[in-house]
Amino acid sequence: MAMQPAEIEALIKAALPDAQVTIEDLAGDGDHYAATVVSEAFRGKSRVQQHQMVYAALRGRMGGELHALALQTSAPD
């Protein structure tokens, strides 16, 4: 079962309440998305740590309901 962009955004915002989240459906199939996530929580963290935080927010749905997620993460300017 595919995930909706709003569900992905809600999960990320639940874990990172200040996050600015943009979700793009890359293939139109509900399985392949790109997400841009900007959060103060990322400040001082490596890119790997930032991505781990987003994956943790998705609560195990990566690889199951959500097949692919291209991530761009950063702290606010």
C-alpha positions as CSV (number, residue, x, y, z in Angstrom):
1,M,0.0,0.0,0.0
2,A,1.4,3.4,-1.0
3,M,1.8,6.4,1.3
4,Q,0.3,9.7,0.6
5,P,2.5,12.8,0.7
6,A,0.5,14.3,3.5
7,E,1.1,11.2,5.6
8,I,4.8,11.5,5.1
9,E,4.8,15.2,5.9
10,A,2.7,14.5,9.1
11,L,5.1,11.9,10.4
12,I,8.1,14.1,9.8
13,K,6.4,17.1,11.5
14,A,5.4,14.9,14.4
15,A,9.0,14.2,15.1
16,L,10.4,17.6,14.0
17,P,7.6,20.1,14.8
18,D,9.5,23.1,13.4
19,A,10.3,21.4,10.1
20,Q,9.5,22.9,6.8
21,V,8.7,19.9,4.6
22,T,8.2,19.7,0.9
23,I,7.2,16.3,-0.7
24,E,7.4,15.5,-4.4
25,D,6.0,12.3,-6.0
26,L,8.7,11.4,-8.4
27,A,7.0,8.6,-10.3
28,G,3.3,9.2,-9.7
29,D,3.0,5.8,-8.1
30,G,2.9,6.8,-4.4
31,D,6.1,4.8,-3.8
32,H,8.9,7.1,-5.0
33,Y,9.2,10.5,-3.3
34,A,11.7,13.3,-2.8
35,A,11.5,15.2,0.4
36,T,13.2,18.5,1.4
37,V,13.3,18.9,5.1
38,V,14.6,22.0,6.9
39,S,14.7,22.0,10.7
40,E,16.7,23.7,13.5
41,A,17.1,20.2,15.0
42,F,19.6,19.4,12.2
43,R,22.0,22.2,13.2
44,G,25.4,20.7,14.1
45,K,24.4,17.2,12.8
46,S,26.1,15.4,9.9
47,R,24.1,14.7,6.8
48,V,23.9,11.0,7.8
49,Q,22.5,12.0,11.3
50,Q,20.0,14.3,9.7
51,H,18.7,11.5,7.4
52,Q,18.6,9.1,10.2
53,M,16.4,11.5,12.1
54,V,14.0,11.6,9.2
55,Y,14.0,7.8,8.7
56,A,13.3,7.4,12.4
57,A,10.3,9.8,12.0
58,L,8.9,7.5,9.4
59,R,8.6,4.8,12.0
60,G,9.7,1.8,10.0
61,R,7.7,2.5,6.8
62,M,10.8,2.9,4.6
63,G,11.2,-0.2,2.5
64,G,7.7,-1.2,3.1
65,E,4.9,1.2,2.5
66,L,7.4,3.7,1.2
67,H,9.7,2.2,-1.4
68,A,12.1,5.2,-2.1
69,L,12.7,8.6,-0.5
70,A,15.3,10.9,-1.9
71,L,16.2,13.3,1.0
72,Q,17.6,16.8,1.1
73,T,18.0,18.0,4.7
74,S,19.4,21.1,6.2
75,A,19.2,23.6,9.1
76,P,17.6,27.0,8.4
77,D,19.9,29.7,7.0
